[in-house]
Structure formats: structure tokens, C-alpha cells
């Protein structure tokens, strides 16, 4: 028997239609329809009890949960309580509701495990990309430093011009080197005309992409991968709904990737369909609100 399962955060309870219609309890309800009303009320009430699938073994509590008058309860409780058994803790348990609760918890844990794995993979990819970007930056700095050194050597060894003066380049015996006074490519440029690039700069500097641009691109790339190449408008609407919080939107896309129909699920979220807000999505909203200090 499952113990201490708490499903109060799940607003719905599964109903296995074929199994219910074939049960002997429902056969009784066919002849006495009022029993179905009271049975269903007890099942739903026990779903949000702790442990899930149980209820206190007290006639007043049972009658109230079944929405039945105390006088009538004494007459029909034997039929209504079909399938309920008393546990070691004194509470009544319905084996089918307990079974469904156990399955719900298993699916919830499995979903959270997949979500955690997806987030860890995404974080590992992000760290790898940052590491590669850092390597590229260091490589660029080395290249620029070498360029600076060459520029200094050329500028420092420049001759004195065309005024018949020597360039300072001589043979070991003190004679000028032939051709040393030939016009230089740097002749005609004043000292102020030779501009050195600051270290760390490139010859054709490109504006660095902002963090927002990078996260937005990552969101749209992942969104089109999950929702389809034509989902740009839907991703933009999701981003707007989440106040342009790209990381939150990306986590929502990753949740959608676990659904049977990711695009349909995102559409229901955008339409404000409360049933689309699963426990994982609700947990994500609570986490985000806590970060912002709302809760």
C-alpha cells in the first residue's frame, strides 16, 4: 500500500472509463444511479487526502465527503463503500484510487527526471560554448599582440626621410648600406598618422553580441527544433507572455519537448488553458516568482 503520497497539487484525477464500466460497483450504479454520485464524490475526495486514495473511517466524515445526508448514509453506506478496505492506520483505502495515485507519482518523478536531464545537458552545452568563445578571444589577443610588435619594429626602424640624411642603417665598417635611403612605404606619413591599435582590438572590430541577443537566438533555435521551423511567431508570443525572460521561455520549450504534442501544449499555455499548466510548469512559475521575490 502506498503511504504518504500527496497529490493535492494535481487538480485532476484519471478516470479509466472501460475499467469502471466493467466493474461490479458500476453495475450496481446502473440499477441505483444515486450510488454513482456518492461513490464518485468519495473517490474524488480521497484523491486529495494524505495519503492519496484514503479517507478517515468515520461515518460523519464519509457521509459529508459523499455528499449524502446522515440519515440516508446509514441505509446506503454498505453499497457506496464497495472496494474500500481499512488499513493498518485505521483509514479506509480504495485500491483502484491508490493504484492510480501510485502511477501519477511515478509519471511525475519520471517527468522531473527527464526535465532535470535536459536542463543539465543544456547547461553543459552552454558552458562548452562559453569555453570555446573564451579560447577564440585568447587566440585573437595573441594575434593582435604579434601585430603590435611588428608595427613597433617597423615604426622604430624608419629612416629619417628624403632630406639626404642617413637612415641609421650602416655596414659594420660604418659605411651606409646601399639603398638604405630609398623611399619607404611609410614616407610622407607624420608620426601622428601612424595609429596603433590597442591590444585586444582587431583590424575590423565587430560589435560583440549582447547576452540578450545570444539567449534570444538560443531560444529561437531550440524552439524551432521542438515546435517546427515555422514556429517563429509562436516562440515570439511565448517570449512576450513571459516578459521577454529568454531563460524561462527556454525552460518552457524544454518542458514542451517532453509532451506528446509540444506545439499544441504551447498553444494551450498561450491561450491561458489552466489544464495545460502541469505540475512541472507550475513548479517553474513558482521558482521564477521566488527568484523575483514575489513569493
C-alpha positions in Angstrom: 0.0 0.0 0.0 1.3 3.4 -1.0 1.9 5.7 2.0 2.2 9.5 2.4 1.5 10.2 -1.3 0.4 13.9 -1.6 -1.4 14.8 -4.8 -3.1 17.9 -3.6 -1.2 19.9 -6.2 -2.6 17.9 -9.1 -6.1 19.3 -9.8 -7.3 16.3 -11.9 -7.9 12.6 -11.3 -7.6 9.9 -14.0 -10.8 8.0 -14.9 -10.2 4.7 -16.7 -13.6 4.5 -18.4 -13.6 0.9 -19.7 -12.4 -0.4 -16.4 -15.0 1.5 -14.5 -17.9 0.4 -16.8 -16.9 -3.2 -16.4 -16.7 -3.1 -12.6 -19.4 -4.6 -10.4 -19.7 -1.4 -8.5 -20.8 0.4 -11.6 -23.2 -2.4 -12.3 -24.9 -1.5 -9.1 -25.0 2.1 -10.1 -26.8 1.1 -13.3 -29.7 -0.1 -11.1 -29.3 2.6 -8.4 -27.9 5.8 -10.1 -27.7 7.7 -6.8 -24.8 5.3 -5.7 -22.7 6.6 -8.6 -23.0 10.2 -7.3 -21.9 9.2 -3.8 -19.1 6.8 -5.0 -17.6 9.4 -7.3 -17.6 12.0 -4.5 -15.7 9.7 -2.2 -13.1 8.8 -4.9 -12.5 12.5 -5.7 -12.3 13.4 -2.0 -9.7 10.7 -1.3 -7.6 11.8 -4.2 -6.6 15.0 -2.4 -6.3 13.3 1.0 -2.9 12.3 2.5 -2.1 9.6 1.9 -3.8 9.8 -1.5 -6.6 7.3 -2.0 -7.6 7.2 1.6 -10.2 8.7 3.9 -10.9 8.8 7.6 -13.1 5.8 8.7 -15.8 8.0 10.4 -19.4 7.9 9.3 -19.9 11.7 9.7 -16.7 12.3 7.6 -17.7 9.7 5.0 -21.3 11.0 4.6 -20.1 14.5 4.3 -17.4 13.6 1.7 -20.0 11.5 -0.3 -22.5 14.5 -0.1 -25.1 12.3 1.5 -27.4 13.1 4.4 -26.5 11.2 7.7 -29.9 9.5 7.7 -29.6 8.2 4.1 -25.9 7.3 4.7 -26.8 4.6 7.2 -29.0 2.9 4.5 -26.6 3.0 1.6 -23.1 3.1 3.0 -22.6 -0.6 2.5 -23.1 -0.3 -1.3 -21.2 3.0 -1.5 -18.1 1.7 0.3 -17.7 -1.2 -2.1 -14.0 -1.6 -2.9 -12.8 0.3 0.3 -10.7 -1.6 2.8 -9.4 -0.5 6.2 -5.6 -0.1 6.5 -3.3 -0.6 9.5 -3.5 3.1 10.2 -7.3 2.9 10.6 -8.1 4.8 7.5 -10.1 3.4 4.6 -8.3 2.9 1.3 -9.7 2.3 -2.2 -7.3 0.0 -4.1 -8.1 1.5 -7.5 -7.6 5.1 -6.4 -4.4 4.1 -4.6 -3.2 2.4 -7.8 -3.9 5.5 -9.9 -2.2 7.7 -7.3 0.9 5.5 -7.4 1.0 5.7 -11.3 0.6 9.5 -11.1 3.6 9.8 -8.8 5.7 7.6 -11.0 5.0 9.6 -14.1 5.6 12.9 -12.2 9.0 11.7 -11.0 9.9 10.4 -14.4 8.9 13.7 -16.0 11.0 15.6 -13.5 14.0 13.4 -14.1 13.8 14.0 -17.9 13.4 17.7 -17.3 16.5 17.7 -15.0 18.5 15.7 -17.5 17.5 18.1 -20.3 18.5 21.1 -18.2 21.8 19.6 -17.3 22.5 18.9 -21.0 21.6 22.4 -21.9 23.8 23.8 -19.2 26.7 21.6 -20.2 26.3 22.8 -23.8 26.2 26.5 -22.7 29.4 26.0 -20.6 31.1 24.4 -23.6 30.1 27.3 -25.9 31.4 29.8 -23.4 34.7 27.9 -23.1 35.1 27.9 -26.9 34.3 31.6 -27.1 37.0 32.2 -24.4 39.5 30.2 -26.4 38.7 32.3 -29.5 39.1 35.5 -27.6 42.6 34.5 -26.3 43.7 33.5 -29.8 42.6 36.9 -31.1 44.6 38.7 -28.4 47.7 36.8 -29.3 47.4 37.7 -33.0 46.9 41.4 -32.2 49.8 41.4 -29.8 52.1 40.0 -32.6 50.8 42.7 -35.0 51.6 45.4 -32.4 55.1 44.1 -32.0 55.7 44.1 -35.8 54.2 47.6 -36.1 56.5 48.9 -33.4 59.5 47.3 -35.1 58.7 48.9 -38.5 57.9 52.3 -37.0 61.0 52.3 -34.8 63.3 51.4 -37.7 62.0 54.0 -40.0 64.7 56.3 -41.8 64.9 60.0 -41.3 63.3 60.9 -44.7 64.5 62.0 -48.1 66.4 65.1 -47.0 69.8 63.4 -47.7 70.1 62.2 -44.2 71.1 58.6 -43.4 68.6 56.1 -42.1 70.9 54.9 -39.4 71.5 51.6 -41.2 75.3 51.0 -41.8 77.7 48.3 -42.6 80.0 47.0 -39.8 82.8 49.3 -41.1 80.5 52.4 -40.7 79.5 52.8 -44.4 75.9 53.2 -45.2 74.1 50.2 -46.6 73.2 50.8 -50.3 69.6 51.5 -50.8 69.0 52.3 -47.2 67.9 55.8 -48.1 65.4 54.6 -50.7 61.8 55.9 -50.3 60.0 54.0 -47.6 56.3 52.9 -47.7 56.0 55.0 -44.6 57.5 58.1 -46.1 55.1 61.0 -46.2 53.3 60.0 -43.0 53.7 62.1 -40.0 54.2 60.5 -36.6 50.6 61.2 -35.8 49.5 59.5 -38.9 50.6 56.0 -37.7 47.9 54.8 -35.5 48.5 51.7 -33.4 45.6 49.5 -32.5 45.0 49.0 -28.8 45.8 45.5 -27.6 42.8 43.2 -27.7 41.3 45.0 -30.7 41.0 43.5 -34.2 41.7 45.2 -37.5 38.0 45.1 -38.3 36.3 45.2 -34.9 32.8 43.7 -34.9 30.3 44.7 -32.1 30.1 41.9 -29.6 26.7 40.2 -29.3 24.9 41.1 -26.1 23.9 38.4 -23.7 20.3 39.1 -24.6 20.9 38.5 -28.3 22.7 35.2 -27.5 20.0 33.9 -25.2 17.2 35.0 -27.7 19.0 33.2 -30.5 19.3 30.1 -28.4 15.6 30.3 -27.5 14.5 30.5 -31.2 16.9 27.8 -32.3 15.7 25.4 -29.7 12.0 26.5 -30.2 12.1 25.7 -33.9 13.8 22.4 -33.2 11.0 21.4 -30.9 8.0 23.2 -32.4 9.0 23.2 -36.1 10.8 25.6 -38.4 7.6 27.7 -38.9 7.1 28.3 -35.2 8.9 31.7 -35.0 5.6 33.6 -34.3 4.6 31.2 -31.6 8.0 31.5 -29.9 7.8 35.3 -30.1 4.4 35.2 -28.4 5.7 32.9 -25.6 8.6 35.2 -25.1 6.3 38.2 -24.8 4.0 36.3 -22.4 7.0 35.6 -20.1 8.1 39.2 -20.1 11.0 38.5 -22.5 12.6 36.2 -20.0 14.5 34.1 -22.5 15.8 31.6 -20.0 12.3 31.0 -18.6 10.9 30.7 -22.1 13.7 28.2 -23.0 12.8 26.0 -20.0 9.2 26.1 -21.0 10.2 24.9 -24.5 12.2 22.1 -23.0 9.1 21.1 -21.0 7.1 21.1 -24.2 9.6 18.8 -25.8 8.5 16.1 -23.3 4.9 16.4 -24.3 3.2 14.2 -26.9 2.3 17.3 -28.9 4.7 20.1 -27.9 3.2 22.7 -30.3 -0.4 22.0 -29.1 0.7 22.3 -25.5 2.5 25.6 -26.0 -0.7 26.9 -27.8 -2.8 26.0 -24.8 -0.4 27.8 -22.5 -0.6 30.9 -24.7 -4.4 30.7 -24.7 -4.4 30.6 -20.9 -5.7 27.0 -20.6 -5.2 26.1 -16.9 -5.2 22.4 -17.7 -2.0 22.8 -19.7 -0.2 24.1 -16.6 1.2 20.8 -15.3 2.9 20.4 -12.0 6.3 20.9 -13.7 5.2 24.2 -15.3 3.6 25.3 -12.1 6.8 24.5 -10.2 8.8 26.5 -12.8 6.5 29.5 -12.3 6.9 29.3 -8.5 10.7 29.1 -8.8 10.7 32.1 -11.1 8.4 34.1 -8.7 10.7 33.2 -5.8 13.7 34.5 -7.7 11.9 37.8 -8.3 10.8 38.0 -4.6 7.1 37.8 -5.5 6.5 34.8 -3.1 
